[in-house]
């Protein structure tokens, strides 16, 4: 009498075990897939951080080199300015000595004119000649000084332009600050098997077991005459 029930229960147990095994297998597969995706995502983030650190370090080195180059350029320009100024100062120093000499010469010639005893128009002409010669010499010296001043201005502008050009060239290596790369997209998690599917399979196993029980219960064995 208990054989149909036992066989029905066995059928249910077999179906239930199969359903649970299927659910566990699918769960384990989804979990393994998700773990792999998460680990790969963490690795991509770590790799991104390392690359960003290396990029920032390299850029910081370039900035340091750029600042050092600016200092060297400024020092070179300062030396060039000083050299140009010294040359101009020397021109003015020599001009001052020449002016003293010309003034001394003027006084000597004026004294000579006076000592000759010339009077009237002759003395006036001689005085004018002396003064004219002195004026021409002064005009020549003034032109020379103006030329030296113009040359000084040209040199200083050239130094300034060269400094600007060198600084701009140095700046080109750090003009664009690096930007951190785009973060990798977060992993897409695989959906595991639904509990409802397991419930459906278990219900199906129960129905199958009950069907087996009913089939065996209504089975009547044939007896011989």
C-alpha positions as CSV (number, residue, x, y, z in Angstrom):
1,X,0.0,0.0,0.0
2,X,2.9,2.3,0.7
3,X,4.7,1.6,-2.6
4,X,2.9,4.3,-4.7
5,X,3.5,6.9,-2.0
6,X,7.1,6.0,-1.7
7,X,7.6,6.1,-5.4
8,X,5.8,9.4,-5.7
9,X,8.0,10.9,-2.9
10,X,11.1,9.5,-4.7
11,X,10.0,11.1,-7.9
12,X,9.4,14.5,-6.1
13,X,12.8,14.2,-4.3
14,X,14.6,13.5,-7.6
15,X,12.9,16.5,-9.3
16,X,13.5,18.7,-6.3
17,X,17.2,17.8,-6.1
18,X,17.5,18.5,-9.8
19,X,15.9,21.9,-9.5
20,X,18.0,22.8,-6.5
21,X,21.2,21.6,-8.2
22,X,20.2,23.6,-11.3
23,X,19.6,26.7,-9.1
24,X,22.9,26.3,-7.3
25,X,24.8,25.8,-10.4
26,X,23.4,28.9,-12.1
27,X,24.0,30.9,-8.9
28,X,27.6,29.8,-8.7
29,X,28.1,30.6,-12.4
30,X,26.6,34.1,-12.0
31,X,28.6,34.7,-8.8
32,X,31.9,33.7,-10.4
33,X,31.1,35.9,-13.4
34,X,30.3,38.8,-11.2
35,X,33.5,38.3,-9.1
36,X,35.6,38.3,-12.2
37,X,33.9,41.5,-13.5
38,X,34.5,43.2,-10.1
39,X,38.1,42.1,-9.9
40,X,38.7,43.3,-13.5
41,X,37.0,46.7,-12.7
42,X,39.2,47.1,-9.6
43,X,42.3,46.3,-11.7
44,X,41.3,48.9,-14.3
45,X,40.9,51.5,-11.6
46,X,44.2,50.7,-10.1
47,X,45.9,50.8,-13.5
48,X,44.3,54.2,-14.1
49,X,45.6,55.5,-10.8
50,X,49.1,54.3,-11.5
51,X,49.1,55.9,-15.0
52,X,47.8,59.1,-13.5
53,X,50.5,59.1,-10.9
54,X,53.2,58.6,-13.5
55,X,51.7,61.3,-15.7
56,X,51.6,63.8,-12.9
57,X,55.1,63.0,-11.9
58,X,56.4,63.5,-15.4
59,X,54.5,66.8,-15.7
60,X,55.9,68.0,-12.3
61,X,59.4,67.2,-13.7
62,X,58.7,69.3,-16.8
63,X,57.4,72.1,-14.6
64,X,60.5,72.1,-12.6
65,X,62.7,72.1,-15.7
66,X,60.6,74.9,-17.1
67,X,61.1,77.0,-14.0
68,X,64.8,76.3,-14.0
69,X,65.0,77.3,-17.7
70,X,63.1,80.5,-17.0
71,X,65.7,81.3,-14.3
72,X,68.6,80.6,-16.7
73,X,67.0,82.7,-19.4
74,X,66.5,85.6,-17.0
75,X,70.1,85.4,-15.9
76,X,71.3,85.4,-19.5
77,X,69.1,88.4,-20.3
78,X,70.4,90.2,-17.2
79,X,74.0,89.7,-18.3
80,X,73.2,90.8,-21.8
81,X,71.4,94.0,-20.4
82,X,74.4,94.7,-18.2
83,X,76.8,94.3,-21.0
84,X,74.9,96.7,-23.2
85,X,74.6,99.2,-20.4
86,X,78.3,99.0,-19.7
87,X,79.1,99.7,-23.3
88,X,76.8,102.7,-23.3
89,X,78.3,103.9,-20.1
90,X,81.8,103.6,-21.6
91,X,80.7,105.7,-24.6
92,X,79.4,108.4,-22.3
93,X,82.6,108.3,-20.2
94,X,84.7,108.8,-23.2
95,X,82.4,111.5,-24.5
96,X,82.8,113.3,-21.2
97,X,86.6,113.2,-21.5
98,X,86.4,114.5,-25.1
99,X,84.1,117.3,-24.0
100,X,86.5,118.4,-21.3
101,X,89.3,118.3,-23.9
102,X,87.3,120.4,-26.3
103,X,86.3,122.9,-23.7
104,X,89.9,123.2,-22.7
105,X,90.9,123.7,-26.3
106,X,88.2,126.3,-26.7
107,X,89.5,128.3,-23.8
108,X,93.0,128.1,-25.1
109,X,92.0,129.3,-28.5
110,X,89.9,132.1,-27.1
111,X,92.9,133.1,-24.9
112,X,95.1,132.9,-28.0
113,X,92.8,135.2,-29.9
114,X,92.9,137.7,-27.0
115,X,96.6,137.5,-26.6
116,X,97.3,138.4,-30.2
117,X,95.9,141.8,-29.6
118,X,93.4,141.6,-32.4
119,X,90.6,144.1,-32.3
120,X,87.4,144.9,-34.0
121,X,86.2,142.7,-36.9
122,X,89.3,140.6,-37.0
123,X,88.9,139.6,-33.4
124,X,85.2,138.9,-33.9
125,X,85.9,136.7,-36.9
126,X,88.5,134.8,-35.0
127,X,86.2,134.4,-32.0
128,X,83.4,133.1,-34.2
129,X,85.7,130.6,-35.9
130,X,86.8,129.3,-32.5
131,X,83.2,129.0,-31.3
132,X,82.0,127.5,-34.6
133,X,84.6,124.8,-34.4
134,X,83.7,124.1,-30.8
135,X,80.0,123.9,-31.8
136,X,80.7,121.5,-34.7
137,X,82.7,119.3,-32.4
138,X,79.9,119.3,-29.8
139,X,77.3,118.5,-32.5
140,X,79.4,115.6,-33.8
141,X,79.7,114.3,-30.3
142,X,76.0,114.7,-29.6
143,X,75.2,112.7,-32.8
144,X,77.6,110.0,-31.7
145,X,76.0,109.8,-28.3
146,X,72.5,109.7,-29.9
147,X,73.7,106.9,-32.2
148,X,75.0,105.0,-29.2
149,X,71.7,105.5,-27.4
150,X,69.8,104.2,-30.4
151,X,72.1,101.2,-30.6
152,X,71.5,100.5,-26.9
153,X,67.7,100.7,-27.4
154,X,68.0,98.2,-30.3
155,X,70.1,95.8,-28.3
156,X,67.8,95.9,-25.3
157,X,64.7,95.3,-27.5
158,X,66.5,92.4,-29.1
159,X,67.4,91.0,-25.7
160,X,63.8,91.3,-24.5
161,X,62.4,89.7,-27.7
162,X,64.9,86.8,-27.4
163,X,64.0,86.3,-23.8
164,X,60.3,86.3,-24.6
165,X,60.9,83.8,-27.4
166,X,63.0,81.5,-25.3
167,X,60.4,81.6,-22.4
168,X,57.6,80.9,-24.8
169,X,59.5,77.9,-26.2
170,X,60.1,76.6,-22.7
171,X,56.4,77.1,-21.8
172,X,55.2,75.0,-24.7
173,X,56.3,71.9,-22.8
174,X,54.0,72.6,-19.9
175,X,51.3,74.7,-21.6
176,X,48.8,71.8,-21.4
177,X,48.4,70.3,-18.0
178,X,47.6,66.6,-18.1
179,X,44.1,65.5,-17.3
180,X,43.1,62.2,-15.6
181,X,41.7,59.7,-18.0
182,X,38.1,58.7,-18.0
183,X,37.2,56.1,-15.4
184,X,36.3,52.7,-16.7
185,X,32.6,51.9,-16.7
186,X,31.4,49.9,-13.7
187,X,30.9,46.2,-14.4
188,X,27.5,44.9,-15.4
189,X,26.4,42.3,-12.9
190,X,25.1,39.1,-14.2
191,X,21.6,38.3,-12.8
192,X,21.5,35.0,-11.0
193,X,18.7,32.5,-11.2
194,X,15.4,33.8,-9.8
195,X,13.9,32.3,-6.7
196,X,10.6,32.2,-8.5
197,X,12.2,29.8,-11.1
198,X,13.3,27.5,-8.3
199,X,9.8,27.7,-6.8
200,X,8.3,26.8,-10.2
201,X,10.7,23.9,-10.6
202,X,9.9,22.6,-7.1
203,X,6.2,22.9,-7.8
204,X,6.8,21.0,-11.0
205,X,8.7,18.3,-9.2
206,X,5.8,18.1,-6.7
207,X,3.3,17.8,-9.4
208,X,5.4,15.1,-11.1
209,X,5.7,13.2,-7.8
210,X,2.0,13.4,-7.2
211,X,1.3,12.2,-10.7
212,X,3.5,9.3,-10.2
213,X,1.7,8.5,-6.9
214,X,-1.7,8.7,-8.6
215,X,-0.6,6.6,-11.5
216,X,0.8,3.8,-9.3
217,X,-2.1,4.1,-6.9
218,X,-4.7,3.4,-9.7
219,X,-2.6,0.6,-11.2
220,X,-4.1,-2.9,-10.7
221,X,-1.8,-5.7,-11.3
222,X,-3.2,-8.6,-13.5
223,X,-3.5,-12.0,-11.7
224,X,-3.4,-15.4,-13.5
225,X,-6.4,-17.9,-13.5
